[in-house]
Amino acid sequence: VQLQASGGGLVQAGGSLRLSCAASGSTDVMGWFRQAPGKEREFVARANWSGVQTAYGNSVKGRFTISRDRAENTLHLQMNNLKPEDTAVYYCAKRPSATGDSWWPVWGQGTLVTVSS
C-alpha cells in the first residue's frame, strides 16, 4: 500500500481534526482531496516534497494547513474551524513533480470526516 490515510471521525462544527497519510515510495508532490455524497471530487491542498510550497482550495483557505514530515514520510492535514460542508471522504494522493495537477496517479483509500451542526 503506497498511501494510508487516517484520522477521520465525527466532530462538531467549529472543532478540529488532523488527518495523516503514511506514504511509501516516491513522494514528490502529495495532496488531499475530498468527495462529499453526490458531489464531484474537490481539491483541498497539496505540498511539494519539502512541504514549503503549498496550495489550498478556496473553501479551506485560512482553516486548513497541510504539512509534511519527511522523516516519517507522512502527510498531515490540520483542519480547524470545521463546518458541516466539510463533511466528506478525504483522500490523499501523490504525483511526480513534473506532471502538474492534472494527473495524480496514486491514491489512498480515504478517511471519512463528518461535521455535525
SEBAVEX-710210 format. One line per field, with one value per atom (N, C-alpha, C): atom name; residue number from 1; x, y, z. Coordinates in Angstrom, 1 decimal, padded with zeros to 4 digits. Atoms other than C-alpha are relative to their C-alpha. Layout:
BEGIN
site: (CA,...)
pos: (NUM,...)
c1: (X,...)
c2: (Y,...)
c3: (Z,...)
END
This chain:
BEGIN
site: (N,CA,C,N,CA,C,N,CA,C,N,CA,C,N,CA,C,N,CA,C,N,CA,C,N,CA,C,N,CA,C,N,CA,C,N,CA,C,N,CA,C,N,CA,C,N,CA,C,N,CA,C,N,CA,C,N,CA,C,N,CA,C,N,CA,C,N,CA,C,N,CA,C,N,CA,C,N,CA,C,N,CA,C,N,CA,C,N,CA,C,N,CA,C,N,CA,C,N,CA,C,N,CA,C,N,CA,C,N,CA,C,N,CA,C,N,CA,C,N,CA,C,N,CA,C,N,CA,C,N,CA,C,N,CA,C,N,CA,C,N,CA,C,N,CA,C,N,CA,C,N,CA,C,N,CA,C,N,CA,C,N,CA,C,N,CA,C,N,CA,C,N,CA,C,N,CA,C,N,CA,C,N,CA,C,N,CA,C,N,CA,C,N,CA,C,N,CA,C,N,CA,C,N,CA,C,N,CA,C,N,CA,C,N,CA,C,N,CA,C,N,CA,C,N,CA,C,N,CA,C,N,CA,C,N,CA,C,N,CA,C,N,CA,C,N,CA,C,N,CA,C,N,CA,C,N,CA,C,N,CA,C,N,CA,C,N,CA,C,N,CA,C,N,CA,C,N,CA,C,N,CA,C,N,CA,C,N,CA,C,N,CA,C,N,CA,C,N,CA,C,N,CA,C,N,CA,C,N,CA,C,N,CA,C,N,CA,C,N,CA,C,N,CA,C,N,CA,C,N,CA,C,N,CA,C,N,CA,C,N,CA,C,N,CA,C,N,CA,C,N,CA,C,N,CA,C,N,CA,C,N,CA,C,N,CA,C,N,CA,C,N,CA,C,N,CA,C,N,CA,C,N,CA,C,N,CA,C,N,CA,C,N,CA,C,N,CA,C,N,CA,C,N,CA,C,N,CA,C)
pos: (1,1,1,2,2,2,3,3,3,4,4,4,5,5,5,6,6,6,7,7,7,8,8,8,9,9,9,10,10,10,11,11,11,12,12,12,13,13,13,14,14,14,15,15,15,16,16,16,17,17,17,18,18,18,19,19,19,20,20,20,21,21,21,22,22,22,23,23,23,24,24,24,25,25,25,26,26,26,27,27,27,28,28,28,29,29,29,30,30,30,31,31,31,32,32,32,33,33,33,34,34,34,35,35,35,36,36,36,37,37,37,38,38,38,39,39,39,40,40,40,41,41,41,42,42,42,43,43,43,44,44,44,45,45,45,46,46,46,47,47,47,48,48,48,49,49,49,50,50,50,51,51,51,52,52,52,53,53,53,54,54,54,55,55,55,56,56,56,57,57,57,58,58,58,59,59,59,60,60,60,61,61,61,62,62,62,63,63,63,64,64,64,65,65,65,66,66,66,67,67,67,68,68,68,69,69,69,70,70,70,71,71,71,72,72,72,73,73,73,74,74,74,75,75,75,76,76,76,77,77,77,78,78,78,79,79,79,80,80,80,81,81,81,82,82,82,83,83,83,84,84,84,85,85,85,86,86,86,87,87,87,88,88,88,89,89,89,90,90,90,91,91,91,92,92,92,93,93,93,94,94,94,95,95,95,96,96,96,97,97,97,98,98,98,99,99,99,100,100,100,101,101,101,102,102,102,103,103,103,104,104,104,105,105,105,106,106,106,107,107,107,108,108,108,109,109,109,110,110,110,111,111,111,112,112,112,113,113,113,114,114,114,115,115,115,116,116,116,117,117,117)
c1: (000.9,000.0,000.9,-000.9,001.6,-000.5,000.5,-000.7,-001.1,000.9,-002.6,-000.5,000.6,-004.9,-000.7,000.7,-006.2,-000.3,000.3,-007.6,-001.4,001.3,-011.1,-000.9,000.9,-014.1,-001.1,001.2,-017.1,000.4,-000.4,-016.6,-001.1,001.0,-018.9,000.5,-000.4,-018.9,000.8,-000.9,-016.1,001.2,-001.0,-014.0,001.2,-001.2,-010.7,000.2,-000.5,-009.3,001.3,-001.3,-005.9,000.0,-000.2,-005.6,001.4,-001.4,-002.5,000.0,-000.1,-001.3,001.4,-001.3,001.6,000.3,-000.3,003.4,001.2,-001.2,005.8,000.3,-000.4,007.8,000.2,-000.3,008.5,-001.2,001.1,006.5,000.4,-000.4,007.4,-001.0,001.1,004.0,-001.1,001.1,001.4,-001.2,001.1,-002.1,-001.2,001.2,-005.5,-001.2,001.2,-008.8,-001.2,001.1,-012.3,-001.2,001.2,-015.6,-001.2,001.3,-019.0,-001.0,001.0,-022.0,-000.7,000.7,-023.5,000.8,-000.8,-020.7,001.3,-001.2,-017.6,001.2,-001.2,-014.1,000.5,-000.4,-012.7,001.5,-001.3,-009.1,000.0,-000.1,-008.2,001.3,-001.3,-004.5,001.1,-001.1,-001.1,001.3,-001.3,002.5,001.1,-001.1,005.8,000.8,-000.7,008.4,000.6,-000.6,009.9,-001.1,001.1,006.5,000.0,-000.1,007.5,-001.0,001.0,005.4,-001.3,001.4,001.7,-001.0,001.1,-001.6,-001.3,001.3,-005.2,-001.1,001.2,-008.6,-000.7,000.6,-010.6,-000.9,000.9,-013.1,000.7,-000.7,-010.5,001.1,-001.1,-008.0,-000.3,000.1,-007.3,-000.5,000.5,-008.8,000.8,-000.8,-006.7,001.4,-001.4,-003.0,000.6,-000.6,-001.1,001.5,-001.4,002.3,000.6,-000.7,004.9,001.0,-001.1,007.0,000.9,-000.8,009.8,000.7,-000.7,011.5,-000.9,001.0,008.3,-000.7,000.6,007.3,-001.6,001.4,003.9,-000.5,000.7,001.5,-001.1,001.0,-000.8,-000.9,000.9,-003.8,-000.7,000.7,-004.8,-001.2,001.3,-008.4,-000.6,000.6,-009.7,-001.2,001.3,-013.0,-000.8,000.7,-014.7,-001.5,001.4,-018.1,-000.7,000.7,-020.8,000.3,-000.3,-020.0,001.4,-001.3,-016.5,-000.2,000.3,-018.2,000.3,-000.4,-016.7,001.0,-001.1,-014.4,001.3,-001.2,-010.9,001.0,-001.0,-008.3,001.4,-001.4,-004.5,000.4,-000.4,-002.8,001.5,-001.4,000.7,000.2,-000.4,002.2,001.4,-001.3,005.5,000.0,000.0,006.6,-000.2,000.1,006.7,-001.3,001.2,003.2,-001.1,001.0,001.2,-001.2,001.1,-002.1,-001.1,001.0,-003.9,000.1,-000.2,-002.6,000.6,-000.4,-002.5,-000.1,000.1,-001.7,-000.2,000.0,-001.6,-000.9,001.0,-004.5,000.0,000.3,-005.1,-001.4,001.3,-008.2,-001.1,001.0,-009.9,-000.3,000.5,-011.0,-001.1,001.2,-014.4,000.0,000.1,-014.8,-001.5,001.4,-018.3,000.0,000.1,-019.0,-001.5,001.4,-022.2,-000.3,000.3,-024.0,-000.6)
c2: (-001.2,000.0,001.2,-001.2,003.3,001.1,-001.1,005.7,-000.6,000.5,005.0,001.2,-001.1,007.7,-000.4,000.2,008.0,001.3,-001.2,010.4,000.6,-000.5,010.9,-000.3,000.3,010.9,001.0,-000.9,012.8,001.1,-001.2,016.3,001.0,-001.0,019.2,001.2,-001.2,022.4,000.9,-000.9,024.7,-000.8,000.9,021.7,-000.2,000.2,020.4,-001.5,001.3,017.2,000.1,000.1,016.1,-001.3,001.1,013.8,-000.3,000.4,011.8,-001.0,000.9,009.9,-000.5,000.6,007.5,-000.5,000.3,007.1,-000.9,000.8,004.7,000.3,-000.3,005.0,001.5,-001.4,008.3,000.9,-000.9,011.3,001.4,-001.3,014.3,001.1,-000.9,016.1,-000.8,000.7,015.0,001.0,-000.9,016.3,-000.7,000.5,016.0,000.4,-000.3,015.8,-000.5,000.5,015.2,-000.1,000.2,014.0,-000.2,000.1,014.6,-000.8,000.7,012.5,000.8,-000.7,013.4,001.1,-001.1,015.8,-000.5,000.4,015.8,000.1,-000.1,015.3,001.4,-001.4,018.6,000.0,-000.2,019.6,000.8,-000.6,020.5,000.7,-000.6,021.1,-000.9,000.8,020.0,000.6,-000.5,020.3,-000.7,000.6,019.7,-000.8,001.0,017.3,000.6,-000.6,019.8,000.5,-000.6,021.0,001.5,-001.5,024.6,000.6,-000.5,025.1,-000.7,000.6,024.6,000.8,-000.6,025.4,-000.6,000.4,025.3,000.3,-000.3,025.1,001.2,-001.2,028.3,-000.2,000.3,026.7,-000.3,000.4,025.7,001.0,-000.9,028.6,000.7,-000.6,030.0,-000.9,000.9,027.0,-001.3,001.3,024.0,000.3,-000.2,023.6,-001.4,001.3,020.9,000.1,000.0,019.8,-001.4,001.3,017.0,-000.2,000.5,015.0,-000.9,000.8,013.9,-001.1,001.1,011.8,-001.2,001.1,009.8,-000.3,000.1,010.2,000.0,-000.1,011.3,001.4,-001.3,014.0,000.2,-000.3,015.8,001.1,-001.1,018.0,000.4,-000.6,020.1,000.8,-000.6,021.1,000.7,-000.8,023.9,000.6,-000.7,025.6,-000.7,000.9,022.7,000.4,-000.3,023.3,-001.2,001.1,020.9,-000.3,000.2,021.4,-000.6,000.8,019.9,-001.5,001.4,016.6,-000.7,000.7,014.2,-001.1,001.0,011.3,000.7,-000.7,012.7,-001.0,000.9,011.1,000.7,-000.5,011.6,-000.6,000.4,011.3,000.5,-000.4,011.7,000.0,-000.1,012.6,000.5,-000.6,013.4,001.5,-001.5,017.0,000.5,-000.5,017.3,-000.1,000.2,016.3,001.1,-001.0,019.2,-000.6,000.4,019.0,-000.8,000.7,017.3,-001.5,001.5,013.8,-000.3,000.6,012.2,-001.5,001.5,008.5,-000.9,000.9,007.2,000.6,-000.5,007.4,-001.0,000.7,006.3,-000.5,000.6,004.6,000.9,-001.0,007.6,-000.2,000.1,008.5,001.0,-000.7,009.8,001.1,-001.1,013.2,000.5,-000.4,014.1,001.1,-001.2,017.5,000.3,-000.2,017.9,001.5,-001.4,021.2,000.2)
c3: (000.0,000.0,000.0,000.1,-001.1,000.9,-000.8,000.8,000.9,-001.0,004.0,000.8,-000.7,005.3,001.3,-001.3,008.8,000.7,-000.7,011.3,-000.1,000.1,010.2,001.2,-001.1,012.5,000.0,-000.2,013.8,001.0,-000.8,015.1,-000.1,000.1,015.9,-000.7,000.7,013.9,000.9,-000.8,015.0,000.6,-000.5,016.0,-000.9,000.8,014.7,-000.1,000.2,013.3,-000.8,000.7,012.0,-000.8,000.8,009.1,-000.3,000.4,008.3,-001.1,001.1,005.3,000.0,000.0,005.6,-001.4,001.4,002.3,-000.1,000.4,000.7,-001.4,001.4,-002.5,-000.1,000.3,-004.2,000.4,-000.4,-002.9,-000.4,000.5,-005.0,000.5,-000.4,-004.5,000.6,-000.7,-002.1,000.3,-000.2,-001.7,000.6,-000.6,-000.1,-001.0,000.7,-002.0,000.9,-000.8,-000.7,-001.0,000.8,-002.1,001.0,-000.7,-000.5,-000.8,000.7,-001.3,-001.0,001.1,-004.6,-000.7,000.6,-005.4,-000.7,000.6,-007.5,001.0,-000.9,-006.0,-000.1,-000.2,-004.8,000.5,-000.5,-004.4,001.3,-001.3,-000.8,000.2,-000.3,-000.5,-000.6,000.4,-001.8,000.5,-000.4,-000.8,-000.8,000.8,-002.6,001.0,-000.8,-001.3,001.3,-001.2,001.2,000.9,-000.8,002.4,000.0,000.0,001.7,-000.9,001.0,-001.4,000.2,-000.3,-000.6,-000.8,000.7,-002.3,000.7,-000.6,-001.0,-000.8,000.6,-002.3,000.7,-000.6,-001.8,001.2,-001.1,000.5,001.3,-001.3,003.1,000.3,-000.3,002.9,001.4,-001.2,006.3,001.2,-001.0,008.1,000.1,000.1,006.9,-000.2,000.2,007.0,-000.4,000.4,005.1,000.4,-000.3,006.2,-000.2,000.3,005.6,001.0,-000.9,008.0,-000.9,000.9,005.7,000.7,-000.8,008.4,000.0,-000.1,008.7,-001.3,001.3,005.1,000.1,-000.3,006.3,-000.4,000.3,005.1,001.0,-001.0,007.5,-000.5,000.3,007.2,001.3,-001.2,010.2,-000.4,000.4,009.9,001.2,-001.1,012.2,-000.5,000.3,012.4,-001.0,000.9,010.7,-000.1,000.3,009.1,-000.6,000.6,008.1,-001.4,001.4,004.5,-000.3,000.2,005.1,000.1,-000.1,005.6,-001.4,001.2,003.0,000.3,-000.1,002.4,-000.5,000.4,002.3,-000.4,000.6,000.1,-000.1,000.3,000.0,-001.3,001.3,-003.3,-000.2,000.3,-004.8,-001.5,001.4,-008.1,-000.2,000.2,-009.7,-000.1,000.1,-009.7,-001.4,001.3,-013.4,-000.7,000.7,-014.2,000.1,-000.2,-012.8,000.7,-000.8,-011.0,-000.8,000.8,-013.9,000.1,-000.1,-013.1,001.3,-001.3,-009.7,-000.1,000.4,-010.4,001.2,-001.2,-006.8,001.1,-001.0,-004.3,001.2,-001.2,-000.7,000.0,-000.1,000.5,000.5,-000.5,002.0,001.5,-001.4,005.5,000.2,000.0,006.4,001.1,-000.9,008.1,000.0,-000.1,009.4,001.0,-000.9,010.9,000.2,-000.4,012.8,000.3,-000.2,013.1,001.4)
END
